[in-house]
Amino acid sequence: MASNHLSALKPDVRSLGSDLRSPSITRFRRGIVIKWMRVILLVISDAVSITSAWWLASLLGTPLASPWHVSHSAQGVTLLPLILAVIIGIVGARGLYKAGNHRRDYLALIKSVSLAEVLLLLIAFLYEPDQTISRSTFLLSWFLTAVFTSAGRFCLDFSTHFLRKLGAVRYSVFLISERENRERHSHLIEQESHYNIIEIADASALDRANRQKTFESLRSLGIVETFVSWQAIHRRLYLCWHFQRAGITLRILPTNWESFFPDRSFKCWEMFPPLLSLRPSLWEAIIGLSVALIFAVGLSCLWCCFRSTLFWQY
């Protein structure tokens, strides 16, 4: 009798529909191809800069028949793949391949390169003390790697900024804001030159009656990110799950901008509902960095084969 009563109280799970929080129905974020391409370009730029720095340091430093000397290593064998893996790995662990100001943090880049060079020096002395790197080559490689990687990133950032001014390499965004704040929010977003505002709607676009139509419009327009004012969404933050499931980044704009950020800088909150498992953005970062590292190491291995005397013999 009691069991029948308890079974009657159990809800019908089939009638509840799919759970928005389920990781199995979330998608990769839109614009992920551009994000991965940016990471790969940064890794390639760093790999070329590191290779050039060590090559030049080997030429200018004290010549030694050692695998640490890239330009004239012993028997055509070089440790360039190890050098690339250590430096790029530490730079990636520092988070300098992320979007935003991370790739332009030159002080953090120099610190990461310095840490990697010290680690390489420790490996050189512990691995094979009788075939070490000369002090002049090590100091030159340290200095040149920091200079070349910073210069390479500066050139990439300048090129990206120039292309964005021409209207390329931008994200398609959707703005949901009140009529009285719409012009100000649009002006702030356009100042960044990262985004193309495809369409603007008011807060009623998030109402239950219009919600399905709004998300269908977002998908059809290929929207990558959506900017929503705090006043339009603060009473229905559960809608973050809908954006998460659609693979669209949700950015919340404060209503009273000056009280939050007196310096008038462009800042907003990026919303991601907490998930028990790894969220798609973290998977994307791991996959992108792994692909970039594999590509860089593979490129360096091909370069080593090209330099090897055994390659020409066979």
C-alpha positions, 0 to 999 in steps of 0.5 A, a space after each residue: 500500500 505504501 509502495 503504491 502511494 510512493 510510486 504514485 508520487 514519483 514524477 514521470 521523467 519522460 514528461 519532463 523533457 531533456 535536462 538543459 544542464 546535461 553535458 551530452 546536449 551541449 555543443 561546442 561554442 560557435 566561432 571555435 574555428 577562429 579560436 583554434 586558428 588563433 592558437 595555432 598561429 600563435 604557436 607557429 609564431 612562437 615556434 619560428 621565433 624560438 627556432 630562429 633565436 636558438 639558431 642565431 645564438 648557436 651561430 654567435 655563441 661559442 661553438 660546441 659539438 653538442 645537440 644543444 647547438 642547433 646550427 652545428 650540433 653533433 652528428 646532425 642530432 639536435 634537441 630542438 624538439 625538446 626546446 620547443 616542447 618545454 618553452 611552448 608548454 610553459 607558455 601554454 601552462 601560463 595561459 598565454 594562448 588564451 583570447 583577450 589580453 593574455 596573448 599581449 601580456 609581454 611581461 608574463 611571456 618574458 617570465 615564462 621564457 625565462 623559466 623555460 630557459 632555466 629548466 632547459 639549463 637544468 636538463 642540460 646539466 643533468 642529462 649529459 654533463 659532458 655535452 652541455 651548452 656554452 654560457 654565451 649560447 645560453 645567454 644569447 638564446 635566453 635574450 633572443 627568445 624573449 625578444 623574438 617571441 614578443 616581436 612575433 606576437 606584436 606583429 600578429 596582434 598588429 596584423 589582427 587589429 589591422 584586419 579587424 579595422 577592415 571588417 575581417 576576423 570579427 565575431 557576429 554578435 546579437 545585442 539584447 538591451 533596453 531602448 534607453 541603453 541600446 545606443 550606449 551599449 552598441 557604441 561600447 561594443 563597436 569600439 572594441 572592433 572585435 564584433 559585428 552587431 548583426 541584430 539588436 532586440 529589446 528585453 522582450 526577446 527573452 520572454 517565454 513567448 518569444 524565447 524559442 523564436 529568439 534562439 532560432 534567429 540566433 542559430 540562423 544568423 550564425 551568432 557567436 556571442 550575445 550581449 545582454 544587459 543586466 536589467 534584461 536578464 537579472 531575474 532569469 539567469 536560468 536562461 544561461 543554460 539555453 545559451 550554453 546548450 546552443 554553444 553561444 557565449 553569453 556576455 552580460 553588460 552592467 546597467 550602471 557602467 560608470 559605477 562598476 568601471 570608473 575608468 570607462 574600459 570595456 568590461 562585461 561578465 562572461 556567463 557559464 553555468 557550472 557543470 559537473 563535467 568539463 564544460 565545452 570551452 575547457 575541452 576546446 582549450 585542451 584540444 586546441 593547445 594539444 593540436 597546436 603542440 603536436 603541430 609545432 613538434 612535428 614541424 620541428 622534427 621535419 626540420 631536424 630531419 632536413 638538417 640531419 646528415 642521415 637524411 641526405 645519405 638515404 
